[in-house]
């Protein structure tokens, strides 16, 4: 199976940038896609961005043009570059790997706080 762990969260001001990293380990060949999700207080967890095994990407409408998901050549680290951050981007951000047979593996989450 696969394990994922996020890093890179923090406190920034509106308009600034932040890059999150998701380190994946284990049986990398069983990963179909890796996504970044977020959950703000009192709200449901939502998909922010996703990258498939083949490299296709998709974004939530709220972050299109501001966030970019990418990965390293070894496909073991998945990044979320967040530019032009807004206070409404404040949330706990989670990385999740969609595995063949084993379902979705979640990380522990990293807090992103954007002050106005």
N, C-alpha and C positions, 0 to 999 in steps of 0.2 A: 504494500500500500504506500501512499504518499503522505508526507507531512509538509505543512507550509507554515511559515512564520513571517509576520509583518514587522517592518521597522520604518522609521522615518517620520513618524507623526510629530506634532508639536504645536506651538502657539505662534501664529503669524497675524499680520494686519491685513485688512482687506486690500486687494490688489497685488499682494505678494504671491510668491510661488513656493511650492513644496514638492518634494519627490518622495513617494513611498516605494519601498522595496518589499518584494515577497520572495523569500528563499524557499525553494522546493527541494525536497530530498526523498529518497526512496525509489520506487519503481516508476521512473519517469515515462516509460513507454506506455503506461496505461492511462496517461492523462489525455483527455479529449479537448479540454479547454480550461483556462484559468480566468477567473473573474475577480474584479474588485467590487465589493458591496459596501454600503454604509448604512448606519442606523443612528438617527438623531433621537434625542430624548422624546418619548411619547409617540414615536413614529415607527412604522414597520421598516424592516430592513429592505433596502432596494438595490438593484443592480446598477452600478455606475458605469462599468466598462468591462469588456470581455475580449479575450484573444483566443482563437481556436488553435488546434494542433497545426493547421495549415497556414496560420498567420493572419486570418481574417479577424477584423476587429469590429466592435459595435459599441455604441455609447448611449447612455440615457440622454434624452433631449436637453435636460438641464445642464449638462456639462459639455455638450458638443462644441467644439471650437476652443475650449479652455483646457480640457484634460486630454492626455495622450497615454494610451497603454502600449507598452513595448516589452521586449524580452531580450536577454543576451543570447549570443550565438549558441550557447550550450543548452538554452531553454530551461535553465535551472533558476533563474532570477527574473521575475516579472516586475516591471516598474509601472508606476502611475505618476506621471508628471502632471501636476496641478498648477495651472497658471491663472492669473486674474481671479484669485480666490475671493469668495463672497462670504459674509457671515452665515448665510444659509447653507454653506458647505460644511459647517461645523457638525461633526458626527464622529462616531467610532467607525473606522474603516477596517474592513475585513477582506482578506484574500481567501479564495476558495478554489480548489482544484476539483474538476469533474472527472472522476475516475471511471474507467470501464469496470463494470461489475461491483465496485465497492462504493459507488455513490460519490457524494461531495465531501471533501475534506476541508475543514475550516481552520483558519488560524485563530489566534487569541484576540486579535484586533489591536488597532493603534489609534489613539485619540488625535483628532485634528480639530483645532479650535481657531476660528478666524474672528478677530476682533474688528469692530467697525471704527 
